[in-house]
Amino acid sequence: MVSFEQALELIRTHVSPLPPTGVPTLQALRLPLAEPIRAPVGWPRFDNSAVDGYAVRASDCPGSLRVVRESKAGPSDNARSLGPGEASRIFTGAEVPPGADAVVMQEDVARSGDSIEVGDAPPVGANIRKASEEFRQGDLLLESGTLISPATIGLLASLGFESVPVRPWPRVAIVTTGDEVRPLGETLLPGEIYESNSAMLAAALHLLGVPVTLQRAVIDQPDLTRSALAEALANADLVLSTGGVSVGDHDVVRAAFASLGFGEVFWRVAIKPGKPVYFGRSQSAEGPKYALGLPGNPVSAAVGFLLFGKAILRRLLNRPCERITLRASWREPTRPSDRTEFVRVQCTETERGWQAVPLKGQGSHMLLGLAQAGGLARIDPNSQPDEVEVIALDWGTL
């Protein structure tokens, strides 16, 4: 058995990031860049107007100027420069014509026919967005590892990037096991329950944006379990299984993974809930494949995914293994334990800071408390803390 921190370190050392690939820019949302991005051009690409108004030569102002042309956003014909005493009607985003060195807002001029009267002389450069003022060609814009956001996509699209180099989404397959579980919609017989783990895990993966394949639950029979896992592995980088990883006579998942060439990285972690969690790795022609065997109890499966499943996904995406946490006061007595406990809590803000309040029903089969919880309070082994770290239950963030 390994400690919680040892399990995370084993994930960091045994999981290799997926190879980079190019994807269309519009499909890269939330993926990390695999290479740095440098500016192919300076930005703005050309001097352009920040306002609607008139492009002028500042030295001609104040005074009366003749409007000789119009400049609007889009393709422009700037072969002819503005001469002395001339102005160009110009609109926001339009290229500033040669010879002009300022733009006067339309509210600050009086126009009569083809003439305008400019009162105060504008300073040189007034209302002009200068070429390359934001960044120059070759400047580093985005570091490798940057998570692509909507704003990042906007930046890349504005610079003409049709595709970008990223770490691709890991392909995940879910296999649930158990003689007692049945799909939704079926009539339950005595001793049976509805299968909920795959629904919960698939929902979490969909929320993260990770492509997922679901397989029908398989009974606790070695050959059937092995066949289901082999089928899942055919098109997955990571297989999540639930159930069958403890020490009972019908817990056959570990042996099935071993028969498929998986080496066991760890089995059993000193945490509560979720102790009998399994992590293994195999090597295929496509590259490494990974298996995370989660307990069948739904809260144990959820906690195992949040703590270890997300860590594996982050590593595959070459992202740091970080968690969103806060410190909160703790007023509950704790029993001596040699395991790190993760208690379902709600956090309330008081005048003295955050306070973590445990929810009723902390059993590993009790999903209501998990559904109501805002975080998991970490209680270290054999401790009586007055302050705890609370891991936010942020299902939608890696």
C-alpha positions in Angstrom: 0.0 0.0 0.0 1.2 3.5 -0.9 0.4 6.9 0.6 -1.7 9.5 -1.2 1.4 11.6 -2.1 3.3 8.5 -3.2 0.5 7.5 -5.5 0.5 11.0 -7.1 4.3 10.8 -7.5 4.0 7.4 -9.2 1.5 8.8 -11.6 3.8 11.7 -12.4 6.8 9.3 -13.1 4.9 6.6 -15.0 2.6 8.6 -17.3 4.1 10.1 -20.4 2.5 13.1 -22.2 0.7 12.3 -25.4 2.7 13.2 -28.6 1.9 16.6 -30.1 -0.5 16.9 -33.0 -1.9 19.7 -35.1 -5.6 20.4 -34.8 -7.8 23.0 -36.5 -7.7 26.2 -34.4 -11.4 26.2 -33.9 -11.2 22.7 -32.3 -8.3 23.5 -30.0 -10.4 25.0 -27.1 -9.1 23.9 -23.6 -6.1 22.0 -25.1 -2.5 22.9 -24.1 -0.1 24.2 -26.7 2.6 21.8 -27.5 5.0 24.4 -28.9 5.5 28.1 -28.3 3.7 30.5 -30.7 5.6 33.4 -32.2 4.1 36.3 -34.1 4.2 35.7 -37.9 3.6 39.4 -38.4 3.6 42.6 -36.3 0.2 43.7 -34.9 -1.5 45.7 -35.9 -0.5 44.8 -39.5 -0.7 48.4 -40.6 -1.5 51.9 -39.2 -5.2 52.2 -38.8 -7.8 54.5 -37.4 -9.1 54.1 -33.9 -12.2 56.3 -34.5 -14.5 57.5 -37.2 -13.3 60.9 -38.4 -10.8 62.5 -40.8 -7.2 61.6 -41.5 -5.1 64.7 -41.7 -1.6 66.1 -41.7 -1.2 67.6 -38.2 0.9 70.5 -39.5 -2.1 71.6 -41.6 -4.3 72.2 -38.5 -6.1 74.2 -37.3 -7.7 75.4 -40.5 -9.9 74.5 -43.5 -9.1 71.2 -45.3 -10.4 69.7 -48.6 -11.7 66.1 -48.4 -10.2 64.3 -51.3 -10.9 60.6 -50.6 -12.5 58.1 -48.3 -10.8 55.3 -46.3 -12.9 52.4 -45.0 -12.1 49.1 -43.4 -11.1 46.6 -46.0 -8.9 46.6 -49.1 -7.4 50.0 -49.7 -5.8 51.9 -52.5 -3.1 54.0 -50.8 -1.0 54.8 -53.8 -1.6 58.5 -53.5 -0.4 60.4 -50.4 -2.4 63.2 -48.8 -1.0 66.6 -49.9 -0.9 69.9 -48.1 -4.4 71.1 -47.1 -6.0 67.7 -47.8 -8.0 65.3 -45.6 -9.4 61.8 -46.0 -12.7 60.7 -44.6 -11.8 57.6 -42.5 -13.6 54.9 -40.5 -12.6 52.8 -37.6 -10.2 50.1 -38.6 -9.4 51.6 -42.0 -5.8 51.9 -43.1 -4.4 55.4 -42.6 -3.5 56.9 -46.0 0.2 57.8 -46.7 1.0 61.4 -45.7 -1.6 61.5 -42.9 -0.1 61.5 -39.3 -3.2 62.1 -37.2 -7.0 61.4 -37.2 -9.5 64.0 -36.0 -12.7 62.6 -34.6 -15.7 63.5 -36.7 -17.3 65.2 -33.6 -14.5 67.7 -33.6 -14.8 69.0 -37.1 -17.4 71.0 -39.1 -18.1 69.8 -42.6 -19.5 71.7 -45.5 -19.6 69.9 -48.8 -16.0 68.7 -49.6 -14.4 70.9 -46.9 -13.9 70.5 -43.2 -13.0 73.0 -40.6 -10.6 71.7 -37.9 -10.4 73.7 -34.7 -7.6 72.5 -32.4 -4.5 71.0 -34.0 -4.3 67.3 -33.1 -0.9 65.9 -31.9 1.0 63.7 -34.3 -0.3 60.1 -33.9 -3.6 61.1 -32.5 -6.3 58.3 -32.8 -3.9 56.1 -34.9 -3.2 52.5 -34.0 0.4 52.2 -35.1 1.6 49.1 -36.9 3.3 46.6 -34.6 2.5 48.7 -31.5 1.1 45.6 -29.7 3.8 43.1 -30.8 6.4 42.8 -33.5 7.1 40.0 -35.9 8.9 37.2 -34.2 7.8 38.1 -30.6 6.9 35.3 -28.3 3.1 35.4 -27.9 2.2 32.1 -26.1 4.4 29.7 -24.1 4.3 26.0 -24.7 1.7 24.5 -22.3 -0.6 27.5 -22.5 -4.2 26.4 -22.2 -6.2 27.5 -25.2 -9.1 29.8 -24.3 -11.6 31.5 -26.4 -9.4 34.6 -26.3 -6.4 32.5 -27.4 -8.4 31.2 -30.4 -9.3 34.8 -31.3 -5.7 35.8 -31.2 -4.6 32.8 -33.3 -7.3 33.3 -35.8 -6.5 37.0 -36.2 -3.0 36.0 -37.1 -4.1 33.5 -39.7 -3.3 30.2 -37.8 -5.6 27.6 -39.4 -4.2 24.9 -37.1 -2.1 24.8 -33.9 0.2 22.2 -32.3 -1.4 20.8 -29.2 -1.4 17.9 -26.9 -4.6 16.0 -28.0 -7.4 14.9 -25.7 -6.7 11.5 -24.2 -9.1 8.8 -25.4 -10.9 7.3 -22.4 -13.0 4.2 -22.1 -15.1 3.2 -19.1 -15.8 -0.4 -18.1 -18.0 -1.2 -15.1 -18.1 -4.6 -13.5 -20.4 -6.3 -11.0 -23.0 -9.1 -11.0 -25.4 -6.8 -9.1 -25.5 -3.8 -11.5 -28.1 -3.3 -14.2 -28.6 -0.5 -16.9 -31.1 2.2 -16.4 -34.6 1.2 -17.7 -34.4 -2.4 -16.7 -36.5 -3.9 -14.0 -34.4 -4.7 -10.9 -34.5 -8.1 -9.3 -33.9 -8.6 -5.5 -30.2 -7.8 -4.7 -29.7 -5.7 -7.9 -28.9 -2.0 -8.2 -28.8 0.5 -11.1 -25.3 1.0 -12.6 -24.4 4.7 -11.8 -20.6 4.8 -11.9 -20.3 4.9 -15.6 -22.9 7.7 -15.8 -21.1 9.7 -13.2 -17.6 9.3 -14.7 -18.8 9.8 -18.3 -20.5 13.1 -17.2 -17.3 14.2 -15.5 -15.3 13.5 -18.7 -17.8 15.2 -20.9 -17.7 18.2 -18.7 -13.9 18.3 -19.1 -14.1 17.9 -22.9 -12.5 14.5 -22.9 -13.8 12.0 -25.5 -15.2 8.9 -23.8 -16.4 5.5 -24.8 -18.9 3.6 -22.6 -19.2 -0.1 -22.5 -22.1 -2.2 -21.1 -21.4 -3.4 -17.6 -19.8 -6.9 -17.4 -20.4 -9.5 -14.7 -17.6 -10.7 -12.4 -16.3 -13.5 -14.7 -12.6 -13.5 -15.6 -12.9 -14.2 -19.3 -15.8 -11.8 -19.9 -13.9 -9.1 -17.9 -10.7 -9.6 -19.8 -12.6 -9.4 -23.1 -14.4 -6.2 -22.1 -11.1 -4.6 -21.0 -9.3 -5.7 -24.2 -12.1 -4.2 -26.3 -12.0 -0.9 -24.4 -8.2 -0.7 -24.8 -8.3 -1.0 -28.6 -9.3 2.6 -29.0 -8.3 4.2 -25.7 -5.2 5.7 -24.0 -6.8 5.3 -20.6 -9.3 2.7 -19.3 -11.3 3.5 -16.2 -12.8 0.5 -14.6 -15.1 0.4 -11.6 -15.5 -2.6 -9.2 -13.5 -5.8 -8.9 -10.2 -4.4 -7.6 -10.5 -5.4 -3.9 -9.6 -8.8 -2.3 -12.8 -10.7 -2.7 -13.2 -14.0 -4.6 -15.0 -12.2 -7.4 -12.6 -9.3 -7.8 -11.0 -10.2 -11.1 -10.1 -6.9 -12.7 -6.4 -6.8 -11.6 -5.8 -10.2 -12.9 -7.5 -9.3 -16.2 -5.3 -6.3 -16.6 -2.2 -8.4 -15.9 -3.2 -10.9 -18.5 -3.4 -8.0 -21.0 0.2 -7.1 -20.4 -0.2 -4.4 -17.7 2.4 -3.9 -15.1 1.1 -2.9 -11.7 2.3 0.6 -10.7 0.4 0.6 -7.4 -2.6 -1.1 -5.8 -4.2 0.1 -2.7 -3.7 3.7 -1.5 -3.9 4.7 2.2 -6.9 6.9 1.7 -10.5 6.9 2.8 -12.7 6.4 0.8 -11.1 4.6 -2.1 -8.4 2.4 -0.6 -8.5 -0.5 -3.2 -7.5 1.6 -6.2 -5.3 0.1 -8.9 -3.1 1.9 -11.4 -1.2 0.0 -14.2 0.6 0.7 -17.4 1.3 -1.3 -20.6 3.2 -0.7 -23.8 1.5 -1.1 -27.2 2.5 -0.4 -30.8 0.6 2.9 -30.4 2.5 3.8 -27.3 1.8 3.5 -23.6 -1.7 2.7 -22.3 -2.9 3.2 -18.8 -5.5 1.6 -16.5 -7.1 3.1 -13.4 -9.2 0.5 -11.5 -11.6 2.3 -9.2 -13.6 0.7 -6.4 -17.2 -0.2 -7.1 -18.7 1.9 -4.3 -19.8 5.1 -6.0 -18.2 7.7 -3.7 -14.9 5.7 -3.7 -15.1 5.7 -7.5 -15.7 9.4 -7.6 -13.0 10.3 -5.1 -10.5 8.0 -7.0 -11.3 9.7 -10.2 -11.0 13.2 -8.8 -7.7 12.5 -7.1 -6.0 10.1 -9.5 -8.0 10.1 -12.7 -7.6 13.8 -13.2 -3.9 13.6 -12.3 -3.4 11.0 -15.1 -5.3 13.2 -17.6 -3.3 16.3 -16.6 -0.1 14.3 -17.1 -1.2 13.0 -20.5 -1.8 16.6 -21.5 1.5 17.7 -20.1 -0.1 20.0 -17.6 1.0 20.5 -14.0 -0.7 18.3 -11.4 -2.5 21.1 -9.5 -5.6 21.2 -7.4 -7.9 24.1 -6.5 -7.8 24.3 -2.7 -8.5 26.6 0.2 -7.7 26.5 3.9 -10.6 26.3 6.3 -11.1 25.9 10.0 -12.1 22.5 11.3 -14.0 22.0 14.5 -14.9 18.3 14.2 -13.3 15.5 16.3 -11.4 12.9 14.2 -10.7 9.3 15.0 -7.2 8.0 14.8 -6.5 6.6 11.4 -3.5 5.5 9.4 -5.1 6.7 6.2 -5.6 10.2 4.6 -9.3 10.9 4.8 -11.3 12.9 2.4 -14.4 14.2 4.1 -17.3 15.6 2.0 -17.9 19.1 3.3 -19.6 22.4 2.6 -17.6 25.6 3.2 -19.1 28.7 4.7 -17.3 32.1 5.0 -17.2 33.6 8.4 -15.6 36.7 9.9 -12.6 34.6 10.7 -12.3 33.0 7.3 -13.6 29.8 5.8 -15.1 27.0 7.9 -15.5 23.4 6.6 -18.6 21.6 7.8 -18.9 17.9 7.2 -22.1 16.5 5.6 -24.1 13.7 7.1 -23.6 10.3 5.6 -19.9 9.8 4.9 -20.2 6.2 3.8 -18.5 5.2 0.5 -21.9 4.2 -0.9 -23.7 7.4 0.0 -23.9 9.6 -3.1 -26.2 12.3 -1.6 -23.5 13.8 0.5 -21.2 13.9 -2.6 -23.9 15.6 -4.6 -24.3 18.2 -1.9 -20.6 18.8 -1.2 -18.6 21.7 -2.3 -15.2 20.1 -1.5 -13.2 17.3 0.1 -11.5 18.2 3.4 -8.2 16.4 3.7 -7.5 14.9 7.1 -3.9 13.6 7.4 -3.2 10.3 9.2 -3.5 10.4 13.0 -4.1 14.1 13.2 -6.4 16.4 15.2 -6.4 19.5 13.0 -8.0 22.8 13.7 -7.5 23.8 10.0 -7.7 21.7 6.9 -7.0 21.8 3.2 -10.2 21.6 1.2 -10.0 20.4 -2.4 -12.7 22.1 -4.4 -15.1 19.7 -6.1 -14.6 21.4 -9.5 -15.7 18.7 -11.8 -15.2 20.8 -14.9 -11.6 21.8 -14.4 -8.5 19.7 -14.8 
